[in-house]
C-alpha cells in the first residue's frame, strides 16, 4: 500500500484537493475543493505571506503530502 493510499484509508474525511492562489490584491488565499472542482470551503481573509495562508489552511485540515518520485 502506498503512502497516499494508507493516508486516505486512515483519514477518510480528508479531501486532498486544495488550491492556493494570489488574488487581485496580491493576498494569498486557499480553497478546499471536491474532486469535481466544486469549492467546499475557502479562506475567510487574504494573507500577505504564503506561510500564513498555509498555517490557516492547516487549521482547516490541510496536510502537506510531498510528491513521491
SVG drawing of the C-alpha trace seen along z (x, -y; Angstrom):
<svg xmlns="http://www.w3.org/2000/svg" viewBox="-19 -45 30 47">
<polyline fill="none" stroke="black" stroke-width="0.4" points="0.0,0.0 1.4,-3.4 1.7,-6.3 -1.2,-8.1 -3.4,-5.0 -2.5,-4.5 -3.2,-8.1 -6.6,-8.0 -7.6,-4.8 -6.6,-6.2 -8.2,-9.6 -11.3,-9.1 -12.7,-12.5 -9.7,-14.4 -10.2,-15.9 -6.8,-16.1 -7.6,-18.7 -6.5,-22.2 -5.9,-25.4 -3.6,-28.1 -3.5,-31.3 -2.7,-35.0 -5.8,-37.2 -6.0,-40.6 -4.9,-42.4 -1.8,-40.2 -3.0,-38.4 -2.6,-34.6 -5.8,-32.6 -6.8,-28.9 -9.8,-26.8 -10.6,-23.2 -12.2,-21.5 -14.3,-18.5 -12.7,-16.1 -15.1,-17.6 -13.8,-21.1 -16.7,-22.4 -15.4,-24.8 -16.3,-23.3 -14.5,-25.9 -12.3,-28.9 -10.1,-31.2 -12.1,-34.0 -9.3,-36.5 -6.2,-37.1 -2.6,-36.7 0.4,-38.7 2.7,-35.8 2.2,-32.4 3.3,-30.7 0.4,-32.4 -2.0,-31.1 -0.6,-27.5 -0.9,-27.8 -4.6,-28.9 -5.3,-26.1 -3.8,-23.7 -6.3,-24.8 -9.0,-23.7 -7.4,-20.3 -4.8,-20.8 -1.9,-18.3 1.2,-18.6 2.0,-15.4 5.3,-15.5 5.3,-14.3 6.7,-10.8 9.0,-10.2"/>
</svg>
